[in-house]
Amino acid sequence: MEILDRYIHQLLEKSTPQAPIWNLEKIHAGKKVSWNYMDGCMIKAIIELYHITKNERYLQFADDFIDFFVNEDGSIQSYDPKDHNLDNVNAGKTLFDLYALTGKEKYRKAIDTVYSQLKTQPRTSGGNFWHKLIYPDQVWLDGLYMAQPFYMQYEVTYNDCTNCNDICSQFANVYDLMRDTRNGLYYHAYDDSRQMFWCDKVTGLSDNFWLRALGWYAMALIDTMEIMPADLSDKKARLDQIYKELIDSMLPYQDEESGMWYQVVNRGGIKPNYLETSGSAIFAYAIMKSVRLGFLEENYFPYGEKAFKGICRRYLSEENGELQLDGICLVAGLGNRELREGTFDYYMREPIVKNEAKGVAPLILAYIETMLQKK
């Protein structure tokens, strides 16, 4: 799609490590540039573009971007593993590819820096990583994507899969604790202590099924399974079963006309609920990729492709000579702030923005899957 190629080039031309145009969360908050998961999502997508196109521009951009943050000793500017924030692990995924592609030893050292966080990350009573040190006892679906694919890649590449069972157990715990058995969807977050104001005091669960959180979880599963070695076939089969159940649970909620999903998945008919770009793009990518890898049958591919095309039709447009991707929820979470109470109204209150990484990056990944299908 020529329009997407133009859009990607437009974003790169306007972005530097010091001022990436897609990081609206930082821009809106007036914060300085830092090592963060939004940029991690974008740079990973750009590296994947390099893999399929062999366009050196993409590799150069990704290398320059990550090189800016990584010091020669493997420390990372603005990143402290002792913050124990799972979001900060996500950008570490870029280091594996960049080390292989460039041979820069500082990237190899930085991989160990990020891994050092996971070695001491606090855990719930069931063994799952806390989402953040400042969110004690909390498991968010988001955190599975932020940490587990990196964790699996490290274990497979550098640690003889010593802790692969731990990774699979964390997914299994989420399946047991956070999945609603009536509809197969997963609640956004779980508080193991049952102390947070937003959780059910019996189950520990938040109240709603947020689209992007479900998407992060789907991506976590497929990206982790992709890395797992053949001798973990039984564990991989279990994760595949969990993944397929999730996709089968999402399909009844897919909007028939657009192929997209709603911000609060199961409340599509209630205003002001809206068809949301980032979560829909994540599911488009996950579904098409899992068909390519053999985790889903071929007849699932059209569901992902329909979502991808629907996003482009509905939300990708040209304004004043520049392309814009709209319909992206800026941010949503729970945690310790009383304004983040996890109600339906809360998910409707969060800003809807354009050209933000959490929508752009998965749309690029979904675009890559359509290219791979044609090869």
Secondary structure, 3 states (H helix, E strand, C coil): CHHHHHHHHHHHHCCECCECCCCHHHHHHCCCCCCCHHHHHHHHHHHHHHHHHCCHHHHHHHHHHHHHHECCCCCECCCCHHHCEHHHHHHHHHHHHHHHHHCCHHHHHHHHHHHHHHHHCCECCCCCECCECCECCEEEHHHHHHHHHHHHHHHHHHCCCCCHHHHHHHHHHHHHHHECCCCCCECCEEECCCCCCCCCCCCCECCCCEHHHHHHHHHHHHHHHHHCCHHHHHHHHHHHHHHHHHHHHHHHHCCCCCCCCECECCCCCCCCCCECHHHHHHHHHHHHHHHHCCCCCHHHHHHHHHHHHHHHHHHEEEECCEEEECCEECCCCCCCCCCCCCCHHHHHHCCEECCCHHHHHHHHHHHHHHHHHHC
